[in-house]
Amino acid sequence: MLIYTLKRVLLALLVALTVSILTFGLLHLSSDPAVALAGEDATEEDIQLVRVQYGFDKPLPVQYMTWLTNALQGDLGTSYYFGIPVSTLLAQRLPVTLTLGSCALIYAILFAVPLGVLAAMRPNTWLDRFCLSLAVSAQAMPSFWFGLMLIVVFCLWFPLLPVSGSDTWKHFIMPTIVLGTNAMPAIMRLTRTGMMDVLATDYIRTARAKGLRPNTVLLKHALRNAVIPVIAVIGIQAGYMMGGTVIIETIFALNGMGLLAYESIMYFDLACMEAVVLLLCLVFITTTFVADILNAWLDPRIRIR
Amino acid sequence: MTTQHGILKKISGDDDIIEPTPGQIMRARSLRHWGLMIGGIVLCIIVVLAILAPGVAPHNPYTQILSDRLLPPVWDSQGSMEHILGTDQVGRDYLSRLLYGARISLMIGFATVLLSGFIGTSLGLMAGYYGGRVDMFINYLITVRLSLPGILVALAAVQLIGGSLPVVITVLGFMLWVRFAVVIRSATMQIRNMDYIKAAKAAGCSSFRLIVTQILPNVLNQFVVIATLEAAHAILLEASLSFLGIGVQPPLPSWGLMINEGKDFMFFKPYLISIPGIALFCLVLSINLVGDGIRDVTAPENRN
């Protein structure tokens, strides 16, 4: 277990480093940050001045090393657009996004896992079909459109919820539904197939044959083994959710990381962009890492691989 | 299950039973598959309408008639048959824009999958066939790509390079290869150890020739399934990018862009966002249904 964990930590660190190099390189190579920064009316001299001032004239590897050493010490540079240190910005915005993400994840799990179990218990009935069509529809629903339609329904037709902002818990209801619905199909499908595989095994037949109550068999014997692959998918979905917040926070004007990402991209705020992309990557790497370790702890067979 | 019996009953004579050909089994199973049929029919309708858009569309999708702004659709009491789905905020016919928008979505889906499918399949074949270090490296690439928040990187890349149709296709193509690589890799690993591969190798077949002529045709099933699902994914991502204003640029009638342009009026004219949204939903749903259907129909475990 220890060796497995160490291996996974090393891999996670390596991936984080590669990702940071990739984003830094991509963002710096695909455009000239000095031109964007200097503005539209800037002369060649102005641009040159900006370039020297922000250190864009140095070779890219040197720039990256400076950025990395600063970042490791907690200094992510200053946002050009907001005019305050990026780390302060992130500290302001991250709690909102984490709240939204965890609410959405809980919502998705609370709906998807029971529905998946129900569908697996009665395969090929109307209940199963209903769950599957729910999953297929949720998968095909453009999340930004779903969000807008919710606004039309709950703010225009039945004025119950606030349109935008992030002040009260009511502001989080619609974003949670939209973000969570996105993650539901994958979790539901996997619970269903996992449950069906487990229900077909010999030990379930034995448990039933020796006269255990159906609910005991289902919840104690079957579900525990069926959720192991689901945990890995939940880890991945949690990471995807972080990316999905870009769209959802923009629609609902929720003042979190996603909106920050959108703003920094719109205003060519390079320092901010890099920090946000890297932070979201780190969140993804962490969630998948935690899911992997949890999996290995639950299922000894994985550790050996 | 029942399908085979049906065929057997139909074509068997009195005492000699003629085995149905694999093609017949496949056809019967496809016809029995509700999702595949419904999805296939809807998708066909959308494709035909998109191809025939110049002939079918009642108006030019780019002509702005400012006196006809925000006309309601035909089911509204003030609607008219002149503009069946009404007009948008600058007086362009909504139905015509919708029809031309289908072309953009389909093109995005098709072109993106060509690029990402090529990248992902090549990587997957190499990883699965060579194994060892090559496999480790490609696996590492997959992990790195998975940890990049896709939509965010696409947004940043498209914004920095400048939004246009080819840029969106290229960026999405370089993002969506992961699932191809993962699936083709594991399929190749299974095939690699089969006897006919060993036989081909013993006969002196070169690695490249082996991969292209012996392995590739056998992973084509998986490729088609992933390709349909990823095409739907690409269409949704393009719509999201265009909705955020960083993607296909106006005046092109991309469905995501139409929702973006209509959202300022959505409280007065909800149809401006609901119509393109429903179109997008139907297209993505039908492609997904076809993809799931092909997977069910071609899966070997369902064959008997």
Interface residues (C-beta under 8 A of the other chain):
Chain A: L11 L14 V15 A16 T18 V19 L22 T23 L26 L27 S30 S31 V136 S137 Q139 A140 M141 P142 S143 F144 W145 L148 M149 I151 V152 L156 I236 G239 Y240 M242 G243 G244 V246 I247 T250 A261 Y262 I265 M266 F268 M273 V276 V277 L280 C281 F284 I285 T288
Chain B: G35 Y140 T143 V144 L146 S147 L148 P149 G150 I151 L152 V153 L155 A156 A157 Q159 L160 I161 A232 L236 A239 S240 F243 L244 I246 G256 I259 K263 M266 F267 P270 I273 S274 G277 L280 F281 V284 L285 N288 L289 D292
